[in-house]
Amino acid sequence: MNELLVDRKDDGVVLITLNRTDMRNAMTDTMTAEWRAVMAELRDDRQARCLVVTGAGSAFSSGGDLSWIGERGTEAVPRLRDRMLAFYRTWLAITELEIPTIAAVNGPAVGAGLCVALACDLVYAADDAKLLAPFTSLGLHPGMAATYLLPKRAGARLAAEMLLTGRTVSGREASDKGLVNQSFPKNHLMSETEAIARKIAQNAHCHAPHQSSPQPRPSRPGSRADVGIPGSARDHGLRRHDRGPDRPSGKAHAQIHRLLII
């Protein structure tokens, strides 16, 4: 069974469905590996114009599959940290795509699952969807860039309340408070979201010319860069690697490093 369903439509819209309904679409090792592969494919897909991510069944995602933490209780902290960093970077790779990205939050979006939704450029939710970040109540440091994405979307006060208390926010309240772009009745969520995605894809009406030799690619029409949208979490330092003279240093580098630490 594929834990990610990928539907490439003729109009350039790509629909990814998290498909592990027996675990409420928890982000398992298998799903994470499939996500990594799909993100790599989409980076080079010149036909893709917009990406929509949603969940199968009644949930968007219940977050990371934490079962392995108990199984690895005797493992050294540095190895556990490296594993978590790899997990975060794999899922946050959605911020590296050139095409606009949309989350359709059809049901509960919990912890890391909520963060992946918030990492998209646009977020739409069912009115009765439940959004929560219960890291602290589970004895975990808020990971998956939660301490960046939540205040970026909805401001510091709501972010602090959600992170410190773990309280649940409905899709309707999330829309009222700016955590998501808009909420819809659950039965209308996908049709409304797909209509928005089609509009975005239609705006990207031109194809960049094919290049036979490796060269820096121009931004594709309708991409983030083409319409002036920053690359979300990526451009704010959630991706840390050696970049020669542009590599952040000093205080900025320390801040980036802290965002990635669990």
N, C-alpha and C positions, 0 to 999 in steps of 0.2 A: 504494500500500500504506500503510495506517495503521500508524504506528510505535507507537501506543498502542491497545490493544484495551480497550474499556470495556463491561462487562457489568453492567447494572442489574437486580438480581433483585427479585422481588415482595416478598421479606421485608425489603427495605431495605438489603441488603448490596450494595455496589458493588465489583466486581472490576476492577482495572486491571492489564493485562498489558503489560510492556515487550516490544515486538515488533520487534526488529531482530536476528534470529538470525544473520544473516551476519556481524554485527559483535559477536556475543555481547552484544547489547542495550546497546551503547554509547549514551551520551546525546548524540545528534546534535543539530544545530540544529533539524531537523524535529521530532524527538521532544520537544525542549525547548519548542518553540512549541505542540505539541499538549498537553503537560503543563500549560502556562500556561493554555490554554483550558479544560481539564478542571477544574483547580483553581478557576477562576472560576465554572464551572457548579456545582460541588459546594458552593461557599460559599452559593449561593442555593437549593440543592436541599432542599426541606423533606421529601422522602420518604426521603432517604438517612439511614441509621442507623449504618452502619459501613463503612469502606473497607479493602479488602485489596489490597496491591500485590505482584505477583510477576513473574517473567520467563518469556518463552517459550523453549522448547528446554531446553538443558542449563545455561544460566547465568541468574543473577539480573540482573547488569549488570557489564560490564567497566569501568564508570566513564565519565568524560568522553571525548568524541571529541577527541583531542589533535592530530589532523591539521592543524587550522587554525593551531596555534601555529607550525609550521614555515612555513606559507604566509604568515604575517604577521610574519616575523622582522624586517622593517624598520619595523614600525609602532611608534609612540611608546608608551612604557610606560604613560602615563596612559590611553590608549585601550584598551590590552590589559587594564589593571586594571578599567576600567569594564565591559568585556565580561564579565570573569570575575565581577564582583560581580553583574551582571544574571543570569548563569547560576546562581550560588549562590542568589540570592533567589528565582528562579523555582522551583527544585526544593525549597527549604526552605519554600515556601508551603504545603506539606502540614501544617506545624505550625500554620497559621492556621485550619485547618478546625475547626468545632465538634464534628464527630463523631469517635469513636475511630478510630484508624488502626492497621493491622496490616501488617507486612511478612512475607511468606512467602518466605524465602531458599532457593530451590530448587537453587542451584548457586553458582558463584563470584560473590562480591560484592566488587568491587575499588574502592578509592579513593572517588571521589564516589558510586559506586553503593552501597558499604557505608554511607556517611554518610546517604544517603537512607533506607536501611533502618533505621538507628539513630535517625533522626529520628521514626520512627513510635512510637506509644505502646506497642505490643507487637511483639516480634520473635520469629518462629519460624523454624527452619532445618532443612534436611535434615542428617542425621548426617554425611554426607560433603561437605557444602558447604564451600567454601573462602572464608574471610573474610580480607582483607588490605588494608593501607593503604600501598602502596609509593611514597608521594609522594617521600620523600627519595632513594630509589634511582633515581628518575626526574629528580632535580635540581629538584624542585618543593617549594614551601612547602606543608604540609598545608592544603588548602582545604576548602570545603564544611562548615565548622565542625568538622572532624575533631578539632581540639585541645580542643574542648568536648565533643563527643558521645562519643568513646571513653572518656575518664576518667569521664564521667557514668554511662556504662553499666557499666563493668567496673573502675573504679578507676585511679589514676594509674600504678601499676606496669605493669599489662598494657598500658595505653595507650602508655606510654613505650616499652615493648619493641616493640610493633607499629609505632609511628611511626619509631623510630630504626633498627630492623633490617629492617623490612618483612616480618617473618616471617608465615607463613600460619597461621591458626587454623581448625581444623575446626569444623563445626557442633556436634559432640558436645562438644569442648573449650570452645567458646564458651558452651554451656549450663552446663557444669560451673563455669565462671569468671564467670558472670553477665552475659556480653556479650549473650546472647539469653535470652529467657524459657525456651525449651525446644527440644530438637531431637527429630526424629522420623525413622524410616526414610524414605528419599526417596519411596517409593511411597505413603506415608501422609501426607506433609506437607500436601498441599492438602485432603484430606478432614478432617484434624484441625484445620487452620486455619479452614476454612469452618465447621466445627461451632462453633468458638469465636466466630466472627463472627456466626453465627446467634443464639447465646445473647446476645451483646451487643445485637443488633438487637431481640430479643424483650424485653429489659429496657427498651427505649425504646418502651413500649406506647402512649403518648399522643402526640397531635399538638398542637403549639402552634396557637392560633387564628389564622386568617388576618387580616392587618391591611391595610386598604386604603390607609392613608397611611404614609409612611416614619416609623418610630419605632424606638427601640432594641429589638432583638429579645430576648425572654427566652431563657435557655438552653433548648435543646430537651431533653426528657427523655432521659436516657441519654448526654447530651453530656459532654465533659470538665468543663465548668463545673458541670453538674448533679450530677456525682458527685465533684466536688472535685479533679479531676486538673488540674494546671497545664498551660498550653499549650506544654509541651515547650520546644524551642529558642526559640520566639517570645518566651515570657515571660522568658527569660533574656538577652534583648538581642541576638539575632542578626538582628533586624529593626530597622534604624536609620533613623529619619525624624523630621521635626519633629512634635512632639506637644504643642505649647503648654507649659503649666506642668508637665506630666508628663515632658517630655523629659529624659533623663538628662544630667548635666553633669559636668564635672571628671573625676575619676579614673574614675568609672563609665562615662562616655562614651568615654574613651580606651580602656578595656578592651573595650567593645563594638566600637569601631572596629578594634582590633587583631584581633579574632576574624574580621572580614570581609576583612582584607587578605590578599592572596596573597604 
